[in-house]
Amino acid sequence: MKYSPGVPKFPRYPDITLLDFFLWGYMKNIVYQSSIRDTDELKSRIAAAIQAADSAMLHRTWLEISYRLDVLHATNGVHIEIVE
């Protein structure tokens, strides 16, 4: 897919889920907390971010998913904005 000016670079693909976006956002927050000197440091930060995904974080993620599903059920699927 070629990039064209005025066209969004990354459309929302159905095979990229909200959990993929969540995980990428989580990883970026850890990896890019400060500037990175070289690719070796980048690799070590990525490994550390993966190791930091402990069971408590995964549990909180499942609670958030459950909450959002409850909201969907209560509103019969009507789109609402969840402000955090």
ABEGO torsion letter per residue (X at the ends): XBBBBGBBABBBBAABBAAAAAAAAAAAAAAAABBBABAAAAAAAAAAAAAABBAAAAAAAAAAAAAAAAAAAAAGGBBBBBBX
